[in-house]
């Protein structure tokens, strides 16, 4: 059995996919139901994490009471509302129909 040091000392393998052995994208998985659900859930989590981050930064900025800080707070609240709307649309169009389809089957 080769250790990590032995593999590192060998010359690189030749061929078009030699460097992509562990990083190749499985397109059949991404087009399957699990892959589509994973993509939807990641989009939803992206929106929720952006909402949390912008809320924290907006409230931290407004504590200094400067004019620019208040403008940053208003801009952050606008961004929070945009991300909340995006999360709502993702939830309504992608997550809810799949849950109801699973209940019917």
DADAKA-V151252 format. One record per residue. RES is the residue in one small letter. PHI is phi in degrees with one decimal (* if undefined). Layout:
res=RES phi=PHI
res=RES phi=PHI
This chain:
res=x phi=*
res=x phi=-89.4
res=x phi=-88.9
res=x phi=-64.6
res=x phi=-66.8
res=x phi=-65.6
res=x phi=-67.8
res=x phi=-70.5
res=x phi=-79.7
res=x phi=-74.2
res=x phi=-68.8
res=x phi=-65.4
res=x phi=-73.5
res=x phi=-91.3
res=x phi=125.7
res=x phi=-69.4
res=x phi=-108.2
res=x phi=-65.4
res=x phi=-85.8
res=x phi=-109.2
res=x phi=-60.6
res=x phi=-94.7
res=x phi=-119.8
res=x phi=-72.1
res=x phi=-89.0
res=x phi=-89.6
res=x phi=-71.0
res=x phi=-70.1
res=x phi=-68.6
res=x phi=-66.7
res=x phi=-89.4
res=x phi=-78.3
res=x phi=-63.0
res=x phi=-63.8
res=x phi=-67.0
res=x phi=-66.8
res=x phi=-64.5
res=x phi=-63.7
res=x phi=-63.8
res=x phi=-65.1
res=x phi=-65.0
res=x phi=-67.6
res=x phi=-63.4
res=x phi=-64.4
res=x phi=-66.9
res=x phi=-61.8
res=x phi=-66.0
res=x phi=-66.0
res=x phi=-67.4
res=x phi=-65.1
res=x phi=-61.1
res=x phi=-64.2
res=x phi=-63.4
res=x phi=-67.5
res=x phi=-64.5
res=x phi=-64.7
res=x phi=-66.9
res=x phi=-64.6
res=x phi=-70.3
res=x phi=-70.0
res=x phi=-72.3
res=x phi=-74.1
res=x phi=-71.0
res=x phi=-81.7
res=x phi=64.1
res=x phi=-83.0
res=x phi=-65.5
res=x phi=-68.6
res=x phi=-68.8
res=x phi=-68.6
res=x phi=-64.9
res=x phi=-65.2
res=x phi=-63.6
res=x phi=-64.1
res=x phi=-63.1
res=x phi=-64.9
res=x phi=-66.2
res=x phi=-63.6
res=x phi=-64.5
res=x phi=-61.4
res=x phi=-67.1
res=x phi=-65.9
res=x phi=-67.7
res=x phi=-66.3
res=x phi=-64.5
res=x phi=-63.6
res=x phi=-64.3
res=x phi=-63.3
res=x phi=-66.9
res=x phi=-63.9
res=x phi=-62.7
res=x phi=-69.3
res=x phi=-90.1
res=x phi=-109.8
res=x phi=-86.6
res=x phi=-65.5
res=x phi=-61.5
res=x phi=-69.3
res=x phi=-68.7
res=x phi=-73.7
res=x phi=-67.8
res=x phi=-67.0
res=x phi=-72.3
res=x phi=-76.1
res=x phi=-85.1
